Amino acid sequence: MDSLYNDLAKKIMQYFDRQLNPDDEKEFLTQIKKNPEGHDAFMKEKHIREKLKKNVLRPSGTPALRAQIKEQIKKYPGQ
């Protein structure tokens, strides 16, 4: 049972992290619709991610800051 739950949790994370290819994503969504426990877990994760996305404040950087960061990155190629 734990293995099944772990596999489901892994698939849910992959779905929300956009790591599934289109065919796997479609198959996963079909399976979730048929599985009440899986659907509940999916909806909980979706709700958590929506709350985080809505409530996390992301400071916006100025164009000068962005340019400075890009210049710093160029100094260290391939690392």
CNS distance restraints for C-alpha pairs under 8 A (distance, minus, plus):
assign (resid   1 and name CA) (resid   5 and name CA) 6.26 0.50 0.50
assign (resid   2 and name CA) (resid   6 and name CA) 5.98 0.50 0.50
assign (resid   3 and name CA) (resid   7 and name CA) 6.11 0.50 0.50
assign (resid   4 and name CA) (resid   8 and name CA) 6.20 0.50 0.50
assign (resid   5 and name CA) (resid   9 and name CA) 6.06 0.50 0.50
assign (resid   6 and name CA) (resid  10 and name CA) 6.02 0.50 0.50
assign (resid   7 and name CA) (resid  11 and name CA) 6.19 0.50 0.50
assign (resid   8 and name CA) (resid  12 and name CA) 6.15 0.50 0.50
assign (resid   8 and name CA) (resid  38 and name CA) 7.02 0.50 0.50
assign (resid   9 and name CA) (resid  13 and name CA) 6.23 0.50 0.50
assign (resid   9 and name CA) (resid  41 and name CA) 7.83 0.50 0.50
assign (resid  10 and name CA) (resid  14 and name CA) 6.15 0.50 0.50
assign (resid  11 and name CA) (resid  15 and name CA) 6.04 0.50 0.50
assign (resid  11 and name CA) (resid  28 and name CA) 7.61 0.50 0.50
assign (resid  12 and name CA) (resid  16 and name CA) 6.35 0.50 0.50
assign (resid  12 and name CA) (resid  42 and name CA) 6.26 0.50 0.50
assign (resid  12 and name CA) (resid  45 and name CA) 7.77 0.50 0.50
assign (resid  13 and name CA) (resid  17 and name CA) 5.94 0.50 0.50
assign (resid  14 and name CA) (resid  18 and name CA) 5.91 0.50 0.50
assign (resid  14 and name CA) (resid  19 and name CA) 4.90 0.50 0.50
assign (resid  14 and name CA) (resid  20 and name CA) 6.05 0.50 0.50
assign (resid  15 and name CA) (resid  19 and name CA) 6.07 0.50 0.50
assign (resid  15 and name CA) (resid  20 and name CA) 5.83 0.50 0.50
assign (resid  15 and name CA) (resid  25 and name CA) 6.68 0.50 0.50
assign (resid  16 and name CA) (resid  46 and name CA) 7.86 0.50 0.50
assign (resid  20 and name CA) (resid  24 and name CA) 5.75 0.50 0.50
assign (resid  20 and name CA) (resid  25 and name CA) 5.52 0.50 0.50
assign (resid  21 and name CA) (resid  25 and name CA) 6.03 0.50 0.50
assign (resid  22 and name CA) (resid  26 and name CA) 6.15 0.50 0.50
assign (resid  23 and name CA) (resid  27 and name CA) 6.25 0.50 0.50
assign (resid  24 and name CA) (resid  28 and name CA) 5.94 0.50 0.50
assign (resid  25 and name CA) (resid  29 and name CA) 6.19 0.50 0.50
assign (resid  26 and name CA) (resid  30 and name CA) 6.30 0.50 0.50
assign (resid  27 and name CA) (resid  31 and name CA) 6.27 0.50 0.50
assign (resid  28 and name CA) (resid  32 and name CA) 6.17 0.50 0.50
assign (resid  29 and name CA) (resid  33 and name CA) 6.27 0.50 0.50
assign (resid  30 and name CA) (resid  34 and name CA) 6.65 0.50 0.50
assign (resid  31 and name CA) (resid  35 and name CA) 6.32 0.50 0.50
assign (resid  32 and name CA) (resid  36 and name CA) 7.36 0.50 0.50
assign (resid  32 and name CA) (resid  38 and name CA) 5.45 0.50 0.50
assign (resid  32 and name CA) (resid  39 and name CA) 5.07 0.50 0.50
assign (resid  32 and name CA) (resid  42 and name CA) 7.56 0.50 0.50
assign (resid  33 and name CA) (resid  38 and name CA) 7.98 0.50 0.50
assign (resid  33 and name CA) (resid  39 and name CA) 6.17 0.50 0.50
assign (resid  34 and name CA) (resid  39 and name CA) 7.90 0.50 0.50
assign (resid  35 and name CA) (resid  39 and name CA) 5.95 0.50 0.50
assign (resid  36 and name CA) (resid  40 and name CA) 6.15 0.50 0.50
assign (resid  37 and name CA) (resid  41 and name CA) 6.31 0.50 0.50
assign (resid  38 and name CA) (resid  42 and name CA) 6.04 0.50 0.50
assign (resid  39 and name CA) (resid  43 and name CA) 6.08 0.50 0.50
assign (resid  40 and name CA) (resid  44 and name CA) 6.17 0.50 0.50
assign (resid  41 and name CA) (resid  45 and name CA) 6.27 0.50 0.50
assign (resid  42 and name CA) (resid  46 and name CA) 6.14 0.50 0.50
assign (resid  43 and name CA) (resid  47 and name CA) 6.02 0.50 0.50
assign (resid  44 and name CA) (resid  48 and name CA) 6.19 0.50 0.50
assign (resid  45 and name CA) (resid  49 and name CA) 6.15 0.50 0.50
assign (resid  46 and name CA) (resid  50 and name CA) 6.12 0.50 0.50
assign (resid  47 and name CA) (resid  51 and name CA) 6.18 0.50 0.50
assign (resid  48 and name CA) (resid  52 and name CA) 6.19 0.50 0.50
assign (resid  49 and name CA) (resid  53 and name CA) 6.02 0.50 0.50
assign (resid  50 and name CA) (resid  54 and name CA) 6.05 0.50 0.50
assign (resid  51 and name CA) (resid  55 and name CA) 5.97 0.50 0.50
assign (resid  52 and name CA) (resid  56 and name CA) 5.70 0.50 0.50
assign (resid  61 and name CA) (resid  65 and name CA) 6.00 0.50 0.50
assign (resid  61 and name CA) (resid  66 and name CA) 6.52 0.50 0.50
assign (resid  62 and name CA) (resid  66 and name CA) 6.39 0.50 0.50
assign (resid  63 and name CA) (resid  67 and name CA) 6.17 0.50 0.50
assign (resid  64 and name CA) (resid  68 and name CA) 6.15 0.50 0.50
assign (resid  65 and name CA) (resid  69 and name CA) 6.21 0.50 0.50
assign (resid  66 and name CA) (resid  70 and name CA) 6.21 0.50 0.50
assign (resid  67 and name CA) (resid  71 and name CA) 6.20 0.50 0.50
assign (resid  68 and name CA) (resid  72 and name CA) 6.30 0.50 0.50
assign (resid  69 and name CA) (resid  73 and name CA) 6.24 0.50 0.50
assign (resid  70 and name CA) (resid  74 and name CA) 6.28 0.50 0.50
assign (resid  71 and name CA) (resid  75 and name CA) 6.61 0.50 0.50
assign (resid  72 and name CA) (resid  76 and name CA) 7.25 0.50 0.50
assign (resid  73 and name CA) (resid  77 and name CA) 6.96 0.50 0.50
